[in-house]
Amino acid sequence: MSRIGAALLSLTSFAVLLSSSVSARQPVAPVRDAVERLLFERAAGSSADVRVEVAPIDADNHLPACERLDAFMPRGRRAWGRTSVGVRCQAPVRWTIYVSARVQVFGDYLVLARDLRPGQLVAPEDLTRRHGDLTEDGAGALVDATQAVGHPARIAVAAGRPLTREMLRVPPVIGRGETVRVVTEGRGFQVANQGRALNDAGEGQVVRVRLPSGKVLSGRARLDGTVVVGP
């Protein structure tokens, strides 16, 4: 074979390898779709109006093309506001990446129609509704008037502010030092445990619980005294 023929063969082989390398990279669309599906699934119970924005994913990612993708939420992450989602390839080559995203949940929330004094009982006429993003302007705001009416204010709150549980004196459903049932919820699973409450908490308020292992978790108190940990 002549030197020119050998050179052409070498160039052809390189082009084939380069083409193979490029085509083996992970396409962006399936990764983005997996992230969106998981976030919509996790946030679906919050409101009918959920919007998901996935950050750009590098098309030149040098990841082997995957046949089976699995999206998951890192521990402690919520499908709420700015978050991140893990995407794991199960086959043919194992790899994991994390993708940033933003979840907006739109709905009505309670806003004070007039100033509230410490100790003042909340009346229906003290409240009005506003529609907006519950993950930003309405973050933590109450959405049901029955959660507020009849409860005294803990602090002075100016008119126009979203009303949160922390602004009210809510009768505790869990007392500090009590043994409580802890339910950890996730995608397709639920684990029950017991622990000791580290603070008083009313319905819907945050309570910290120490498990027998010594680990401390934070969750929301339910009316029946259960602490729920999860999205």
Long-range contacts (C-beta under 8 A, 24 or more apart in sequence): 23-65, 24-64, 24-65, 25-59, 25-60, 25-61, 25-62, 25-63, 25-64, 25-65, 26-61, 26-63, 26-64, 26-65, 26-66, 26-89, 27-65, 28-57, 28-58, 28-59, 28-61, 30-66, 30-69, 31-57, 31-69, 31-87, 31-97, 31-99, 32-57, 32-99, 34-69, 34-70, 34-71, 34-87, 35-71, 35-85, 35-87, 35-99, 35-101, 37-71, 38-71, 38-72, 38-73, 38-79, 38-85, 38-187, 39-79, 39-83, 39-85, 39-101, 39-103, 41-79, 41-187, 42-73, 42-78, 42-79, 42-187, 42-231, 43-79, 43-80, 43-103, 43-105, 46-80, 46-105, 46-107, 46-134, 47-105, 47-106, 47-107, 47-134, 48-107, 49-105, 49-106, 49-107, 50-103, 50-104, 50-105, 50-106, 51-103, 51-104, 51-105, 51-106, 52-101, 52-102, 52-103, 52-104, 53-101, 53-102, 53-104, 54-99, 54-100, 54-101, 55-99, 55-100, 55-101, 55-102, 57-99, 61-97, 63-89, 63-95, 63-97, 64-89, 64-92, 64-93, 64-95, 66-90, 66-91, 66-92, 66-93, 66-95, 67-91, 67-92, 72-187, 73-186, 73-187, 73-231, 74-98, 78-231, 79-103, 79-231, 80-105, 80-135, 80-231, 81-135, 81-136, 81-139, 103-135, 104-133, 104-135, 104-136, 105-133, 105-134, 105-135, 106-131, 106-132, 106-133, 106-134, 107-131, 107-134, 107-138, 107-143, 108-143, 109-134, 109-138, 109-141, 109-142, 109-143, 109-162, 110-141, 110-142, 110-143, 110-144, 110-145, 110-148, 110-162, 110-163, 111-141, 111-160, 111-161, 111-162, 111-163, 112-157, 112-158, 112-159, 112-160, 112-161, 112-163, 113-159, 114-159, 115-156, 115-157, 115-158, 115-159, 116-153, 116-156, 116-157, 116-167, 117-153, 117-156, 118-153, 118-154, 118-155, 118-156, 119-152, 119-153, 120-152, 120-153, 121-150, 121-151, 121-152, 122-148, 122-149, 122-150, 122-151, 122-152, 122-153, 122-163, 122-168, 123-149, 124-149, 127-163, 130-162, 137-162, 138-162, 140-164, 140-165, 140-166, 147-203, 147-204, 165-202, 165-204, 165-205, 166-205, 170-202, 170-203, 170-204, 170-205, 171-202, 172-200, 172-201, 172-202, 173-201, 173-202, 173-203, 173-221, 173-222, 173-223, 173-224, 173-225, 174-200, 174-201, 174-207, 174-221, 174-225, 174-227, 175-200, 176-200, 178-225, 180-207, 180-209, 180-225, 180-226, 180-227, 181-225, 181-226, 181-227, 182-209, 182-211, 182-217, 182-219, 182-226, 182-227, 182-229, 183-219, 183-226, 183-227, 183-228, 183-229, 183-230, 184-217, 184-229, 184-230, 185-228, 185-229, 185-230, 185-231, 186-230, 186-231, 195-227, 197-227
